[in-house]
C-alpha cells in the first residue's frame, strides 16, 4: 500500500516509520526545509513542497496512493489536504490529525475526512477505559458511515462470560473486531468463549452502542 503523509514532524515521521516496518510505501511531504530529515526515515520518499497546493500533490502523484494522512500541527492545513486528496485525487482513505478539540466538528466527510484522530480525545478515552470496567468507551469515530471504535472490558457480572462468540446475536451494524486477553490480541473465534476481563473492541453504529452496552454489562450503565 502506498501512503502519503503531509507533515514530516515528529508525528509524521513516527507514523512513517511504523508503516514502513509493516511493509508499506511511504511518501513524506513538508514545506519546511528544516523538517526534511531523510536520514531519520531513510526508507521513505521525501518531498519538499506545500501539501495545500494542487501542483505539489500532482508532483507527489497522490492519485497513486491508497491512503493520505494529514498529520501537520495546523488544523486548517490538515482539512485542506484531506479535501484535496479526496476530491481532486480520489484517494480512497484519508486520515486527519485534530490538534485543537474545538475544531473536531469540522473533520467530517464534507471536508474529505474519513477518520479523524484527536490526541486529547484518545487520551481521555484511555483514562476512562482504565477506570471504568464494564462501561462502553468510545475510542474514536469513523466519519464515513457514522460508526465508532468502542471498547468494553467484561465485568464479573456480565451475562456474556462463558458464551461462545458464534452463539451471540450481536446488534445490527455491530462487528466484534478483536479480543484483548492478558496482553494478547485474539481474532474473534466463533468457537471461542468470552472470559472475565476480556477487553472487547467493536466497530458499532451510534444507535447500537447503548444496546451493545446493555448486552455486555447491563448492571454498569451510567
N, C-alpha and C positions, 0 to 999 in steps of 0.2 A: 504494500500500500504506500502511496506517495502522499506526504503530508507537508503542507506549507505552514510555517509558524511566523506570524507577524509580531515582532518584538523579540529581540535577542538579549534581553536582560537575564537576570538570574532565573526567573520563572521560565522564560522561553528556552534557555539552554538546558535547564533541568528536564523539561518535557522532551526536548530533542534527544538528550542522552538516553532517556528511558525508552523512547520509541525506536531508536537505533539498536538498542540492546535486544529489542523484540523483533528485529529483522525488517523494519520499515525504512523507506527512503524519506529523508527529511531535508527541507529547504528552510533556512532561517533568513528572515528579511528584517532589516533595520535601516533607518535613515541616518542614524548617528554613527559616524566612523569609529567612535570610541567603543561602540557595542560590538563591532566586528572583531571577534576574538576567535578566529578559526582554529587556533591551537587548543582551545578549550573543548571544542567538539569537532575533532578533525575529520570525522567521517560524514559530517553534514555538508550540504551545499550552502553557500553563503551568498547573499545579495545585498549590496549597499544601495538602498532605494527606499522611497516613501511608499509604504503599502496602501496609502489612501489614494494614490494616483493610478488611474487605469493603465497608463503606459508601463508603470512598474510591474503591475500584476500580469500584463501581457508578456513582459520580459521574463517573468517568473514562470510563464506557461501554466498559470493557475488552472486552466481547463484540464490539465493532466492530473490534477490532484483529486484524491478521493475525500480528503479532509482538509479544511482550513481552520487554523487555530489563531484567534486574535488574543494575544497574551500581553499586550503593552500595558503600561501603567496609566493609560489615559482612556477613559470610558468612551469618549467621542470617537477616538481612533478605532477602538475595538468594534463599535457599532458600524462605522463606515466600512471597515474591512469586511465584516460579516455580510453586509448588504451587497457590496460589490462582488464578493466571492459567490454569493448565491444567485444574484440576478444577472450579472454580466458574464460569469464564467460557468455557471451551472454546477458548482461544487456540491456534491451530494450531501455533505455533512459539515456543519460549521459549529465550532465551539468558541465561546467568548468569555473572557475573564471580566468579572464585575469588580471594580475597585472600590466603588462607593455604594453602600447598600441603598442609598436614596435613589440611585439610578436603576435599580434592578428591574423596575416595572417596564423599562424600555427594551430590555433584552428579550425580545419575543420574535415570533415569526414575521411580523411586519418589518422588522429590521434584518431579516435573514438569519436570525439566530436559532439554531436547533437546540443547543444545550448551553445554558449559562452556568458559570461556576463562580460562586461568591464565597471567598475565603471566610468572611465573618459568619455567613450562614452555615457553612460546613463545620466550622469550629464550634459554633453554638449547638449544632445538632449532635456533634460528637460528645459535648459536655452533657447534653440531655441523655444521650444513649448510655453514658457511663453511670448515671444515677437513677435511671428510670426503667429497670427491668419490668417487662410487662406492658410498657407503653409504646405505641407506634410512633416512630420518629421519622420525619421526612428529611432525607439527606440532601436531595436536590431535585429540580424539576426539569423534565424534558419539555421544552416549549412547544415542540411539534407533537401534537397528539394529546395534550393535556394530561400527561402521565408523569408519575413521580417515582423516584427510587426511595423506597421506605424500608425501615428496619424494625424488627421487634425481637427481643430476647424472651424466650419462653419461660414464664414464671412457674413455680412449683405446682400451682393450682390450674394450669392450663389444661383444658379438656383434650388438647391435641397430642399431649405426651403419650407415646406408645402407639399412636396410629401410623399405619403405612401411608407414605406420601401419596401413592397411587390411589388410595381409597378416599382421599379428602376431596370434597367438592368445593374447590376454591371459587370465590365470587367471580362473576363475569368481568372481563377486562383486567384480570389479575394474573401475573405469572411469577412463580417462585423461581428466582434466578440462581441462588446458591444458599448453602447452609454452612455456617462457620461453627465448628465444634472443636473445642480445646486447641484453638490456634490453627486448625486445618480447614482448608476451603474444600467443600464437598459439592460435587454436582448432585442435584436432586435425583435420587434413585427411586422409581416407583415402588420398589420392593423394600426400600429402607424405611425405618421408623424415625419419628421425631423424638428427641430426648430433652430432658430438663436442661435449661440454659443454652439450648441451641439458639444461635443468632441467625434469624431468617431474613434474607434480603429479597424484596419483591419489586417488580415494576407494576404499578397499580394506577388506575384512573382515579381522579379526585373523588368521585362519588362512591367509590368502593372502599375507601380507606377505613371508614367507620365500621362497615360491615366486616372487613378483614380483622380489625382490632377486636370486635365482639367475638368472632370465632376463636381467635388465638388466646385472648386474655380478657374474658368477659367481666372479671371482677376488678380489673385495673383501669377501667375507663375513668378519665378525669371528670 
